[in-house]
């Protein structure tokens, strides 16, 4: 409901649906020109500056390059086990294990 300075009031009904409570999803990953490419998706948009890979030794890696329109980020990550962490634009954070394996 809104009231104007002239005393008129207006009431509008609206429905608030379920909010987006899920974090971005890792759709696929692949090797490309010596880098590891990750494709992420989220209905509200990926908050790219929050994307990181953290190694078992605690070292955090940021993407070398991001193409937000394509939903892809590239990392210069050596082989090993990492924790992938990212938020969407609404602040929903997700994290999970991610392994980088180099071709033999």
N, C-alpha and C positions, 0 to 999 in steps of 0.2 A: 504494500500500500504506500502511496506517496501523496503528500499534501502540499498544495501550492500556497503561495503567499495570499492568494485571493480566497483561500478557504476551501477550494475545490479539492476533492480527493479522488484518486484513481486506484482501483484494486485490480490486479492482474494475477491470475492463477498460473503457476508454472510447476513443472515436475523436474526434480533433480534425480537423475538416474544414478546407477552404480558408478562410482568414480574409478578411474584407472589406478589400480593398486599394484600392478605388476611391473617388474623391471624390464629393461630391454632384453631381447632374445638374440643369442648367437645363432645365426642362420647357417653359416658355413665358414670354413677357413681353408686356406690353400697357400702354397709357396709361390712367390712371384718375384723374379729377379733378385734372389737372395734375401727377400723380406717375407714376413708372414702377414698375409692379408686376412682380415676378419670382416665379415658382413654382419651387421647388427640391424635389428628392426624394433620399432616401438611405435604404437599409435600416436603417442603425444610427442614423439621425437626424442632422439638420443642426445643427451648432454655430453657432447664429444670431449670437452675439457676434463671430464671426470673419468674417462676411460684409461685404464692402466693394466699392466701385467706386473705382478710382483713375484720375484723369484724366491726360491726356498731360503736364500741367504738374506732376504728382506729388501733386496734391490728392486726399486720400482722403475718400470720402463713406461714412457709415454709414447704415443704413436709418432712415427717419423713424418707421416702424412695422413690427412683425412680428406675424404671426398664425401661430405655430408649428404649431398644430393643422391649419390649412389649408395650411401649407407656403408661405406667401406673405410677401414683404417689399416695402415701398414705399420708393422713393427720390425725393428732390427733386433730380433731376439735369438740368442743362441739356443741350441737344443737344451731341453730341460723341462722341469715341471714348474708351473706358474699358477697364480691365482688371478683370474680375470675379474676385474671390478669395473662397474659402470652404473650411472644413474640415467633416468630419463629426465625430461624437462620439468616433470612434476616432483622430482626428488625421490622417486622410487629407486632404491639401490639394489643391485643384484651382484652376486659374486659366486665364483665356483672354480673348480680346477680346470686347467688348460695345459695341454702338453704340446711342446714343439719337438718334432722329430725331423732330423735331416735325412735326406735320401742317402742310401748306402752306395 
